[in-house]
């Protein structure tokens, strides 16, 4: 999700300051002083290290801590949100939906894993992949209509679209992506095997993933809170480290990730089409 802060010692200092003051007002000036550099230089470093502005980072961290606290069920959502600086329930619910594309009540009812920004250790590197030649896979899928796939997964899981497609059965879900050279963006779909699509398939399309050679990774054990974080880190490891060292090349075809939401095992399999 963001570059290891030790790569940027100044940013590491600022991140530690944010964590000590996560429920307080934090100014850019204070962060720059903590980092020991000018505001202009600090803003450039922080964006390079995290991919976010300080304000956006703090907002995501606060929303993440609120989501974790609410999941524990010990305190009302409005009390937790107020503690972290949201001065009204309406402001918090609006911010939550803007971040995750589902309402707080939808999330609580489904118990789905959110894309949280955590102050947590880097997940372990996954085990070496399995290698397999897989047959062609026929899927019935919804096309992603969000900027980021995790937001689309939230809607898919909270609205029980898997069960809608299957007619109520619990089946394996597949997220399928392929980089679109014409748009410069990732095309992404979520759905189930065509043979298991015995329910309502309105607004779906059929997608055929060609057979071929795949490296198959299994993400390391996770919890509801850090599952999406572990997935992100696994993808980063595959793309930035494993593919450069393995001697294999990505074919440019469809990548896949699959898991069963209702299993609550918080582990998924990632399929990378390879050649070489």
C-alpha positions as MATLAB code, in Angstrom:
seq = 'XXXXXXXXXXXXXXXXXXXXXXXXXXXXXXXXXXXXXXXXXXXXXXXXXXXXXXXXXXXXXXXXXXXXXXXXXXXXXXXXXXXXXXXXXXXXXXXXXXXXXXXXXXXXXXXXXXXXXXXXXXXXXXXXXXXXXXXXXXXXXXXXXXXXXXXXXXXXXXXXXXXXXXXXXXXXXXXXXXXXXXXXXXXXXXXXXXXXXXXXXXXXXXXXXXXXXXXXXXXXXXXXXXXXXXXXXXXXXXXXXXXXXXXXXXXXXXXXXXXXXXXXXXXXXXXXXXXX';
ca = [
       0.000    0.000    0.000;
       2.913    2.331    0.618;
       6.690    2.224    0.422;
       8.386    1.008    3.576;
       8.888    4.171    5.649;
      12.455    3.228    6.565;
      13.279    4.015    2.923;
      12.388    7.606    3.839;
      13.618    8.295    7.407;
      11.933   11.706    7.469;
       8.605   10.181    6.520;
       9.057    7.440    9.115;
       9.325   10.123   11.776;
       6.170   11.800   10.484;
       4.242    8.524   10.417;
       5.201    7.800   14.010;
       4.019   11.287   14.970;
       0.683   10.646   13.236;
       0.219    7.404   15.167;
       0.921    9.145   18.485;
      -1.654   11.807   17.622;
      -4.090    9.863   15.456;
      -7.168   11.270   17.245;
      -5.851   14.850   17.395;
      -5.569   17.659   14.875;
      -2.315   17.179   12.954;
      -0.993   19.981   10.767;
       1.381   19.705    7.828;
       3.640   22.221    9.569;
       3.918   19.963   12.622;
       4.673   16.944   10.442;
       7.332   18.843    8.504;
       8.993   19.923   11.754;
       8.934   16.323   12.961;
      10.497   15.228    9.661;
      13.125   17.959    9.865;
      12.498   19.501    6.466;
      10.544   22.260    4.753;
       6.821   21.857    4.121;
       7.432   21.771    0.356;
      10.099   19.067    0.584;
       8.093   17.118    3.148;
       4.963   17.027    0.982;
       6.975   15.659   -1.945;
       8.632   12.995    0.221;
       5.384   11.964    1.880;
       3.559   11.543   -1.432;
       6.484    9.540   -2.840;
       6.527    7.223    0.195;
       2.801    6.684    0.715;
       1.115    7.643   -2.546;
      -1.117    9.983   -0.535;
      -1.136   13.535    0.767;
      -0.793   13.825    4.559;
      -4.467   14.813    4.854;
      -5.664   11.830    2.815;
      -3.371    9.469    4.733;
      -4.628   10.661    8.123;
      -8.244   10.398    6.955;
      -7.742    6.811    5.744;
      -5.945    5.854    8.955;
      -8.748    7.261   11.089;
     -11.442    5.552    9.034;
      -9.466    2.306    9.309;
      -9.191    2.537   13.091;
     -12.899    3.328   13.365;
     -13.772    0.297   11.223;
     -11.614   -1.946   13.416;
     -13.165   -0.582   16.616;
     -16.691   -0.956   15.269;
     -15.950   -4.539   14.269;
     -15.208   -5.304   17.903;
     -18.757   -4.254   18.759;
     -17.848   -2.694   22.107;
     -18.707    0.954   21.356;
     -21.346    2.726   19.231;
     -20.060    3.829   15.834;
     -20.948    7.459   16.520;
     -18.845    7.495   19.717;
     -15.822    6.000   17.987;
     -16.143    8.364   15.018;
     -16.386   11.389   17.329;
     -13.242   10.294   19.172;
     -11.360   10.256   15.857;
     -12.480   13.736   14.873;
     -15.758   13.312   12.986;
     -18.043   15.917   14.526;
     -21.284   14.316   13.363;
     -22.627   10.900   12.466;
     -23.599   12.219    9.046;
     -20.047   13.366    8.272;
     -18.672    9.975    9.267;
     -21.224    7.901    7.335;
     -20.627   10.045    4.253;
     -16.851    9.631    4.570;
     -17.194    5.865    5.133;
     -19.305    5.380    2.011;
     -17.010    7.593   -0.053;
     -14.030    5.468    0.994;
     -15.543    1.996    0.750;
     -18.547    2.442   -1.609;
     -20.889    0.679    0.824;
     -22.773    1.984    3.834;
     -21.669    1.258    7.374;
     -24.813   -0.827    7.966;
     -24.091   -2.926    4.850;
     -20.561   -3.580    6.074;
     -21.649   -4.526    9.591;
     -24.377   -6.845    8.285;
     -22.028   -8.681    5.911;
     -18.855   -8.703    8.016;
     -16.760   -8.283    4.888;
     -13.067   -7.369    4.923;
     -12.327   -3.741    4.080;
      -9.277   -2.194    2.440;
      -7.850   -0.694    5.621;
      -4.709    1.391    5.967;
      -3.030   -0.216    8.970;
      -0.119    0.676   11.186;
       0.993   -2.935   11.086;
       4.062   -5.046   10.289;
       4.648   -5.972    6.684;
       2.968   -9.355    6.025;
       5.175  -12.372    5.527;
       6.355  -13.261    2.046;
       4.097  -15.992    0.620;
       5.426  -19.484    0.060;
       6.821  -20.445   -3.327;
       4.016  -20.848   -5.844;
       2.553  -24.034   -7.221;
       2.767  -24.457  -10.980;
      -0.087  -25.877  -13.009;
      -1.444  -26.048  -16.524;
      -5.099  -25.103  -16.187;
      -7.949  -25.677  -18.613;
     -10.061  -22.879  -20.053;
     -12.320  -21.302  -17.434;
     -15.802  -19.970  -18.250;
     -17.160  -17.370  -15.831;
     -20.256  -15.229  -15.377;
     -19.072  -11.867  -14.085;
     -19.948   -8.291  -13.216;
     -17.727   -5.594  -14.733;
     -16.013   -3.368  -12.177;
     -17.557    0.104  -11.988;
     -15.263    1.494   -9.300;
     -11.839    3.116   -9.459;
     -10.251    0.382   -7.337;
     -11.123   -3.350   -7.234;
     -11.367   -3.460   -3.399;
     -14.244   -0.990   -3.547;
     -15.999   -3.215   -6.074;
     -15.395   -6.301   -3.895;
     -17.083   -4.424   -1.031;
     -20.249   -3.965   -3.067;
     -20.098   -7.518   -4.399;
     -19.797   -9.042   -0.923;
     -22.106   -6.690    0.994;
     -24.899   -7.092   -1.548;
     -24.519  -10.883   -1.704;
     -24.010  -10.861   -5.472;
     -22.280  -14.249   -5.373;
     -25.391  -15.900   -3.925;
     -27.565  -13.965   -6.362;
     -25.591  -15.463   -9.243;
     -25.493  -18.981   -7.817;
     -29.113  -19.139   -6.710;
     -28.149  -19.200   -3.036;
     -25.272  -21.680   -3.042;
     -21.903  -20.838   -1.489;
     -19.358  -21.039   -4.304;
     -15.886  -19.807   -5.143;
     -15.622  -16.213   -6.355;
     -13.117  -15.058   -8.959;
     -11.660  -11.615   -9.494;
     -10.173  -11.359  -12.977;
      -7.996   -8.525  -14.236;
      -6.090   -7.571  -17.348;
      -4.226   -4.367  -18.160;
      -5.880   -2.483  -21.019;
      -3.172   -0.894  -23.172;
      -5.686    1.359  -24.934;
      -7.093    2.959  -21.771;
      -3.985    2.562  -19.620;
      -6.150    1.071  -16.868;
      -6.897   -2.319  -15.360;
     -10.049   -3.997  -16.653;
     -11.533   -6.009  -13.787;
     -14.469   -8.372  -13.260;
     -15.873  -10.427  -10.373;
     -18.086  -13.491  -10.643;
     -18.402  -17.259  -10.461;
     -18.038  -20.297  -12.700;
     -20.616  -20.406  -15.485;
     -21.600  -23.960  -14.476;
     -22.570  -22.657  -11.014;
     -24.510  -19.594  -12.207;
     -28.002  -20.944  -11.567;
     -29.534  -17.740  -10.241;
     -30.102  -14.158  -11.379;
     -27.507  -13.190  -13.987;
     -28.891   -9.760  -14.903;
     -26.205   -7.155  -15.727;
     -23.484   -9.776  -16.110;
     -21.307  -10.826  -19.016;
     -19.667  -14.123  -19.915;
     -15.893  -14.144  -19.656;
     -13.600  -16.915  -20.898;
     -10.137  -17.166  -19.339;
      -7.867  -19.158  -21.690;
      -6.141  -22.246  -20.405;
      -2.387  -22.262  -19.942;
       0.499  -22.296  -17.493;
       0.021  -20.493  -14.189;
       2.027  -19.756  -11.074;
      -0.440  -20.046   -8.177;
       0.247  -18.214   -4.914;
      -1.629  -18.644   -1.633;
      -1.692  -15.598    0.634;
      -0.353  -15.963    4.174;
      -2.793  -16.277    7.112;
      -4.733  -13.098    7.846;
      -7.606  -11.708    9.883;
     -10.721   -9.869    8.785;
      -8.959   -6.547    9.447;
      -5.706   -7.185    7.563;
      -6.882   -9.583    4.818;
      -6.981   -6.956    2.052;
      -3.670   -5.520    3.298;
      -2.068   -8.966    2.966;
      -3.522   -9.351   -0.538;
      -2.028   -6.003   -1.620;
       1.373   -6.941   -0.256;
       1.252  -10.334   -1.969;
       0.510   -8.721   -5.324;
       3.362   -6.254   -4.740;
       5.741   -9.135   -3.951;
       4.692  -11.022   -7.088;
       4.993   -8.050   -9.435;
       8.030   -6.326   -7.954;
      10.157   -9.228   -6.728;
       9.069  -12.701   -7.800;
       8.548  -11.982  -11.501;
      11.918  -10.220  -11.748;
      13.800  -13.102  -10.107;
      11.936  -16.236  -11.112;
      12.991  -16.526  -14.736;
       9.337  -16.557  -15.837;
       7.536  -13.855  -17.761;
       3.949  -12.684  -17.447;
       2.079  -13.558  -20.642;
      -0.018  -10.388  -20.522;
      -3.160  -12.486  -20.184;
      -5.773  -12.547  -17.475;
      -4.658  -12.615  -13.835;
      -7.044  -14.106  -11.283;
      -7.651  -14.170   -7.552;
     -10.162  -16.485   -5.929;
     -11.594  -17.288   -2.517;
     -14.855  -18.178   -0.775;
     -16.146  -15.213    1.231;
     -18.350  -17.248    3.573;
     -15.460  -19.536    4.545;
     -13.986  -16.767    6.742;
     -10.549  -18.298    6.241;
      -9.120  -14.963    5.018;
      -6.869  -16.515    2.436;
      -6.983  -16.385   -1.332;
      -5.236  -17.886   -4.320;
      -3.605  -15.676   -6.943;
      -3.087  -17.006  -10.477;
      -0.370  -15.480  -12.676;
      -0.235  -16.555  -16.349;
       3.388  -17.318  -17.139;
       5.717  -18.342  -19.917;
       9.415  -19.070  -20.044;
];
